[in-house]
């Protein structure tokens, strides 16, 4: 099934893959709250990029669970305050859990369902959106890797 392959690619970038040598979980596991919220010039912080990616994963997961598409691009960087290490840990835990749930829901899609309209014709089909999620993750994972090096002084 195509959906099983899409879910596997998503898990690779998010949770456990090493095809490109890393993944979100590996990159964020050892990042402290201080590092995650450190600003480098006018770039987004690691925490903000992690929030942004999770915002979309959680929003699309809601659709896969039978809900509506309630996320909006304009709110995708509206990170709530993370004041303590416990806040950062809870956020990452929620990220990993939602990513695994997302992958599980994608795996359950039939090949026929992948070609159905995703909530509205303007968004294309499920296939486009599920593949797009993985592509979006890879895009921002590269940014996180670079920011982590900058924050830690590994230029």
C-alpha positions in Angstrom: 0.0 0.0 0.0 1.1 3.5 -0.8 -0.1 4.9 2.5 2.2 2.5 4.4 5.2 3.9 2.5 4.1 7.5 3.1 3.8 6.8 6.8 7.2 5.2 6.9 8.8 8.3 5.2 7.0 10.5 7.7 8.3 8.4 10.6 11.8 8.7 9.1 11.9 12.4 9.1 10.1 12.8 12.4 10.8 9.9 14.8 13.4 7.3 13.9 14.9 7.6 10.5 18.5 7.9 9.5 18.2 8.0 5.7 19.5 11.6 5.8 21.5 10.9 9.0 18.9 12.4 11.4 15.3 13.2 12.3 13.4 15.7 14.4 13.4 13.5 17.5 17.2 13.0 17.4 17.8 16.7 16.8 15.5 17.9 19.5 16.1 15.3 22.2 19.2 17.0 23.7 18.1 20.6 23.1 17.5 22.5 26.3 14.8 25.1 26.6 17.4 27.8 26.7 18.9 26.5 23.4 15.4 26.1 21.9 14.5 29.7 22.6 17.8 31.3 21.8 17.5 33.8 19.0 20.1 33.9 16.2 19.9 37.2 14.3 16.4 37.5 12.9 16.0 33.7 12.3 13.2 31.6 13.8 14.2 29.8 17.0 14.3 26.0 17.3 11.3 26.1 19.5 9.3 28.2 17.0 10.2 25.8 14.1 9.2 22.8 16.2 5.9 24.4 17.1 5.3 25.3 13.5 5.8 21.8 12.3 3.7 20.3 15.2 0.9 22.8 14.4 0.5 21.3 11.0 0.9 17.7 12.1 -1.8 18.2 14.8 -4.1 20.1 12.4 -3.9 17.4 9.7 -4.2 14.7 12.4 -7.5 16.2 13.4 -8.8 15.7 9.9 -7.4 12.1 9.8 -9.4 11.5 13.0 -12.6 12.6 11.4 -12.5 16.3 12.4 -12.3 19.5 10.4 -9.3 21.4 9.1 -9.1 24.2 11.7 -5.5 25.3 11.2 -4.6 28.5 9.4 -1.2 29.5 8.0 -1.4 32.9 9.8 -1.4 31.2 13.2 1.3 28.6 12.5 4.0 30.6 14.3 1.9 31.7 17.3 3.8 29.7 19.8 2.5 29.7 23.4 5.0 30.7 26.1 7.4 27.9 27.1 8.8 29.1 30.5 10.1 26.0 32.0 12.0 22.9 31.0 8.9 21.0 31.9 6.9 23.0 29.3 9.5 22.2 26.7 9.6 18.5 27.7 5.8 18.3 27.6 5.7 19.9 24.2 8.2 17.5 22.7 6.4 14.6 24.2 3.1 15.8 22.6 5.0 16.2 19.3 6.3 12.6 19.3 2.9 11.2 20.3 1.0 13.2 17.6 3.6 12.3 15.0 3.2 8.6 15.7 -0.6 8.9 15.7 -0.4 10.8 12.4 1.7 8.0 10.9 -0.8 5.4 12.2 -3.7 7.2 10.7 -1.9 7.7 7.3 -1.2 3.9 7.3 -4.9 3.3 7.6 -5.8 5.1 4.4 -6.6 2.9 1.4 -5.0 3.6 -1.9 -8.4 4.8 -3.2 -8.7 7.2 -0.2 -5.4 8.8 -1.1 -6.9 10.2 -4.2 -10.0 11.7 -2.5 -10.2 15.5 -2.0 -8.6 16.6 1.2 -11.3 18.7 3.0 -11.6 21.2 0.0 -10.6 20.9 -3.7 -8.2 23.9 -3.3 -6.0 21.6 -1.1 -5.8 18.8 -3.6 -6.0 15.2 -2.5 -4.9 13.2 0.5 -1.8 11.9 -1.2 -0.6 15.4 -2.0 -1.2 16.5 1.6 0.4 13.5 3.3 3.5 13.7 1.0 3.6 17.4 1.5 3.7 17.0 5.3 6.9 14.9 4.9 8.4 17.5 2.5 7.5 20.3 4.9 9.2 18.4 7.8 12.4 17.9 5.8 12.5 21.6 4.9 12.3 22.7 8.5 14.5 19.9 9.8 17.4 21.3 7.9 16.8 24.7 9.5 16.7 23.1 13.0 20.0 21.3 12.3 21.7 24.6 11.3 20.2 26.6 14.1 21.3 24.0 16.6 24.9 24.3 15.3 24.7 28.1 15.5 23.3 28.1 19.0 26.0 25.8 20.2 28.7 27.7 18.4 29.5 24.9 15.9 29.9 27.1 12.8 
